[in-house]
């Protein structure tokens, strides 16, 4: 069996982008990507909001700050080249009351430190952008924030990967590592170097290579409620000031690529890793593991997991979601929000030694394998420069 030069595990936007970047750097390399589903982007990549973030949320010393601005520029250019529609609707960040103003100021500071085009507005100026918006005294506006249909992006990246000579094996699940190679559901694959971009199962695979010892994936379910108002009823994304101590941004308005509004997402603790709907993909062992970890965090975490869990579970209620969204805009009525979108699961990394959620991207690897352990939002926006960063790490380790 002739080995491949590179094996990439996971056909989301990160795995596909890494495979393409490897092919760009190593034109003669034999590269194979395996994806357990029958289509790429079936999990987080295809279920995310499609927002191309600008990059003002993130601490200036973080990888997220480093890659979001460049990722926005490169993904925007990629969509333009491939004629993928972009809604350049921008984003307003609004304050509920006086207590939000210091955090609003911190976002402005971070945005300027990160070189982001971000504008400080009065209430009146915010309403010129979105007449229905509610804010206290001030707001921030990000003109570079836009939205796309993530499935259209995945389809284009997949086509490019195949055209560039990357072998895609769909319906092929990673099973285990062996001395002969990687055992998959469709047979054995031998490769000189393995890249693990398996999302919700990245930690499980990394453990077989001696990595992720201090980390485990903690899954959170994201739900959106779609408005039945016509396109343009709300013109721009509207976000609250987030709690900067955790990686979630709170219930907000997202304007889709075709101009429709949706509210969400939730960050509900999932019961198992692919706990999308009902008992689909149910795994008893996973449920026991995830539940046990969650129970441990109730009393011994560096963030208020109990409060987070209680607040998020309440968002299964449409009325609660609408109530939270009504703080951000006028005329938000429950009768207009009746359709739930496809759930997504956030593969959030937890440091099990420090009992804290990882806020930034996390990689671990050596001269034989690289493991993308934490690639949550804004990973979709950052995917192209982040893939280059991963390959830089691989090149250094293989040298």
C-alpha positions, 0 to 999 in steps of 0.5 A: 500500500503506497502511503499518501503524503498527507491525510486530513480528517474532517471535511468541514471548512477547516479541513478542506482549507488545510488540504488545499493549503497543503496542496499549494505548498506541496504540489506533487504531494498525494493528499487524501481527505476523509469525511464520515458523512456523505457530504462536506460541511454537514456539521458546524461548517454548514450549520453556522450563521454565515457571518463574516466577522470583522474582528473587534471582539477578540483580545489583540494578542489572540490568534482570533484577532490575528486572523479575523480581519485577514480572513474576512478580506480573503473570504470576501474576495473568494466569494466574489471570485466564485460569484457567491452572494454576499450581504454587506449589511454590517453590524450594530452592537448596542447597549441595553443600559449604562452597565454595558457602556464600559464593555462597549468601550472595550470593544471599541478599544479592541477594534482599533488595536486590531486595525478594524474599521469600527465606528462609534455612533449616537442613538440617532446615528444608529437609527439611521442605519437601522430604524428599529434598533434600540440602544442606550446612548451609544452603539458601535457599527462594523461596516465590514461585517457581512453574511453569506450562505455557508453551504455555498462556500463549502460547495465551492471550496470542495469543487476547488479541492477536487480540481486541484487533485485532492482525493476526497473520500466521503462516507469514510469515518476514522475508526482508529490508529494502527501500526499499519495506518489509519483504520477507516470504515472503508479500509486502511489508509497509510499516510506520512502525516495526519491532520486532525480537523475532526471538529466534535471528535478532534479530542478523541482522535488526538488522544490516540496520538498522545495529545489533548491530555488537558482538553476535552470537547464540551458540546453546545447546541445552537438554535436560530428562530427565523422571522417570517417578515419580508427581506429587509424588514431589518437591515443590519445584524444587531448584537448585544454587548457580549459577556467578554468572559465567555466565548458566546455572543448572546442572542442577536439578529443575523441577516441572512445572505438573502436579507431575512432576519433570524434570532439566536443562537442559543448555547445550550449544553448538549447531551452528547456530541451530535445531539441535534434533534431528538435521539438522533446520533445518540451514544450512551457513553458520550451522554454519560461522559458529557453529563458527568463533565457538566455536573462537575462544572456546576460547582468547580469551574472558572466560569458560571456554568450553572447560570449559563446552563439555566439561562440557555436551556430557557431559550428552548422557549420561542417566547424567551428568545423573542423576549431577548431579541426585543431588547435589541429592536422595536416591533419584535413579535412572537407571531413573526418567529415560528420556524426553527432553523437547523440546529448546530453544535459548537465543538467548544474546547474545555481545559479540564485541568483549569476548568475553563473554556478555551477562548482562542484557537488551540493546536497540538502536534509533532512531526507526524500529526497535527490536531486542530482542537479548538476552531470555534467561531469565528473559524469560518471567517478565519479559515483561509489564513488559519489554514496557512497558520496550521501549515506553517506549524506543520512545515516547521515540525517536519523540517 
